[in-house]
Each structure stands twice: as C-alpha cells, then as structure tokens.
Amino acid sequence: AQKVTQAQTEISVVEKEDVTLDCVYETRDTTYYLFWYKQPPSGELVFLIRRNSFDEQNEISGRYSWNFQKSTSSFNFTITASQVVDSAVYFCALSEAGGSQGNLIFGKGTKLSVKP
Amino acid sequence: DTEVTQTPKHLVMGMTNKKSLKCEQHMGHRAMYWYKQKAKKPPELMFVYSYEKLSINESVPSRFSPECPNSSLLNLHLHALQPEDSALYLCASSQGAGFGSDTQYFGPGTRLTVL
C-alpha cells in the first residue's frame, strides 16, 4: 500500500535557524516520484521539487535542499537560515508509475512557523 | 510560466443556490484536476480530466458537476450543497495525461462557504 508519513505536525523556529522537515514513504512500485509542495496561508499549493526513484542525488536550490535516501524510504527537506516568508504548511507527496491518473498521495503536512 | 488561475477567490452560497467555480490554464497542459481541501488536511482528489474527457471521478456526490469546455478551461458546477462542503477547492493541471511522473501545478484555490 502507498503511504506518505510526515510525523512532524508543527514546527516552530526562530528566523535564521535551519530546519528539516521529515518525509517517509511506502510503495511497492520500483518506479515512483516524490514531490514537495509549499502551501502558504493564502492557500495556493506551490510546487517545489520532483524526484524520481532512480535519482538519489541530493538537490540544493538556494536555501532549500533535499535528501533522498531509498534505503530508509525518506525524502527530507531542509531549509537553511529560515525566514518568516518560509512560514507555511509543507506537503510531501508520492505518485507511482503504475498508479491511476492523478493519484498523488499526500502526507498530512507539516506546519512550519518561523518567528522573527 | 506555470500559472493556473481560479475564480472567484471566495464564494459564499446558500444551500439552494447554484454557482460555478472556474479554472484556467494556458500552458497547453493535457490534464486538469479538481481537489477539495478541508482545514488542516491534505487535498483530496475529486475529478481528473484528461484530453478534455472525464477520466477519474472519486465517488463525488452529484451536487458537484465538473465540465471541461475546452483544453484550457475547467468548471465545477455546484448545486444544493451542504455546509460540510465548505472547503478550499483547488484546481491543478499537468502537462501529461496525469500519470505517475506528471507534476501537478495548482491554482490559488476558491474558499467556499456554504450557509
């Protein structure tokens, strides 16, 4: 069965702290895709990254970095030197190559609050 | 450009009203989606349109009626809604037909309140 677990419901940090959001997934497919989305209070889900199961290279984009480890079925997201604008709910999601159309399985989300 | 637009931003309606939500994308994407999101929950898929045809209906009540007039436009017609239908309704689109590797790009959503 496919599943995405974001064990951290809420995280609160002070500006400039580094913070890591955890994501653990379950799937039986050998080909799958992992995503992170950001949802600020305005409501829009903003796409951040997609990673396929064959590409375990870590990725860095500015203050954002992602650590994909197939051995532990994890796809963690780190924000370096956090800023107030990073305050949002972050969703990790999974889709399988063999899944049905639109079958994007979301975790429950982690609410990040960055205080000045 | 990965912009999906939705109108209106907010909608308040009574249980006997008929209203419509509109979603538009001009990225040439072939699949469009409707999601419902309740507070503090992840989005839940309602419908998928692929090449302008309804391909997925996740057992959504008939008081929600989707329509895809053309490849850029997706509507959600609402009729006889219940207060528990109050939620954020998100539209998304993706370049491919909506399978595994497709990245879904979301619009800003419509916050619906049913009185």
Interface residues (C-beta under 8 A of the other chain):
Chain A: T31 Y32 Y33 F35 Y37 S42 G43 E44 L45 V46 F47 R50 N52 F91 S95 E96 A97 G98 G99 S100 Q101 G102 N103 L104 F106 G107 K108 G109
Chain B: T2 A31 Y33 K40 K41 P42 P43 L45 V48 S50 S55 I56 L88 L90 A92 A97 G98 F99 G100 S101 D102 T103 Q104 Y105 F106 G107 P108 G109 R111
